[in-house]
Amino acid sequence: MKPETEDEVAGAVGAATEPLHVVGGGTRAVGRPVPGEVLNLSNLSGITLYEPEALTVVARAGTRLADLEAALSKEGQRLAFEPADWRGLLGHGGHPTVGGMVAANISGSRRVQAGACRDALLGVRFVDGTGAIVKNGGRVMKNVTGYDLVKLMAGSWGTLGVLTEVALKVLPVPAAAATLVVSVEGATAAVAAMSAALGSPHDVTGAAFVPGEGVLIRIEGFAASVEYRADKLEELLVPHGPVRIETDPVRVSAVWKRVTNVTLFAEKGGDVWRLSVRPSDAPALLAGLACEYMLDWGGGLIWALLPEGEDARARLGQFKGHATLIRASEDTRARIAPFHPEPPALAKISADLRARFDPKGILNPGLMG
């Protein structure tokens, strides 16, 4: 099914008695395999409101992310949270959509400064599991429940409702950017350098470590400010290793696209895991994983490449954080829970929410189980 209007989505969900596999552009096959008929939102597209002076944009869920970003670019604006494009990593075609981005709460390297996708989300419209149209948040959207549905829907992966429209806050594109490349070896030294940069007053908008390339520190803003802060950060980071400053805008953009999109693992076989942890815990966890890796978010995000079918959680045992299986075969995703198991109390809350919003149990059932 490929509905073209919100009413058609509501009708399809309301009439459904069997599971529905809700997808946007179909570019992120993450989670357990979902049975049932595909409900594809890619025809529900278009920007319905854009007020550059108010830094606000509203788009239907099936709108291609590339189209939204092109419209923003014409006005010198962007999505601050730097949404990732995992098509290369996951080996998929298609086009990422705005609704899919929100449903998965996709947030890139700039999250350390700008926050996640959910932090830029002003409002949502969606169809719940009964076929009812729900509106929540935003200047142009009416609140109808006691839930903060804006936050609930971001990262729910289509299990609570079918997004039909979202309102987002946007920001101006900075005039200049620079990346400082610090030559360090190993995760311990990398986390120390990134922590020093992030703990400085110099408004860092990216802090990553690519083994073999070094620590990458990004700053953005007015040209004079970027130049001043780059010099100050260089002084701060020299004790950690030799520092090189890259200011060419094309090369600065390219390196952060590689980090955010995890292209390091795109052409390599194996399963890809994503661990959210305390940066100080990252070196010890990586020693336990003993695998190829990359760090983002100052060490708070570990991208790990493991042999096919291997369970990262089993390797590590109990640890503080979350491990999510991002890329693996359907067999592996059916055998190993892709999303980190929730503590019993939280699992009950999640189950109660799904029962409230999807009483028929038809929206991407089992995807996050």
C-alpha angles and dihedrals in degrees: 000000000000109000118194100199137042090244090055089052090050092049093049094049094042092053096044119109097168130058119289123210102215115204138165112197092343092235099126115059093180124147132027116331110270121220124212140056117328116247103198117194098189093108092055093083145137141089106265099183133013122172108173092185090056092044089232133128130178121196138171115254097250094054111125110250089224090058092050092048091049091053091049092046091058087062094044092253138118147179102274097210093065102229114223126237108215098177092108093044094049096036094237134139126207128080127286112240134212092242093049090050091054095041089055095037088229109194129169139204095302090068090095088069109018101035129233131308090267089058090060094045113109101174146347141207118200144157115243125215093274093056095256118142112233127194125194137168134354135082093276098038127078122230110232106166140043092244125096090235093173089068095036095055095050105088096008092113094219095301097116100038146336109264113226103169137008135193118212138188113232132193137209118268108251118247094234143010138190136189123210113208113204119194107227135147124225137004097277093057091041094053090048092054094045092047090052091052095044091047091055124093091243100102100241113200098188136025119177141149124216111183110237092022102055138226115330119208120183130198127180138185140080113358096245092048093049091050092049094046092046090056092048093048091049089056090048095047102041091088087061095053144301113319130213122186120215117196103162103117095216094052093043090052093045096053093051092047088055091051097044093044093044092228088161088084099033096100097033126093123235138066122301121220128189118207124191108201144143107284091233089058095051099087094053092045091050090051088056093048093046092195144118110285150166129207130218136168091045091302095314091108121055121192107197130186112209133174115276114280096011119135112227091196091056090052093051104036115203116352138156108264142037132287118201124188104225104170125029141114121283089251092055093045089051092050101039119046104244093204119060111262112255124232111259095257093050092043089056091052090050092049091049091051092051091048089051097047100030108028092164091055093227105125111097090318114204095005093121095030 
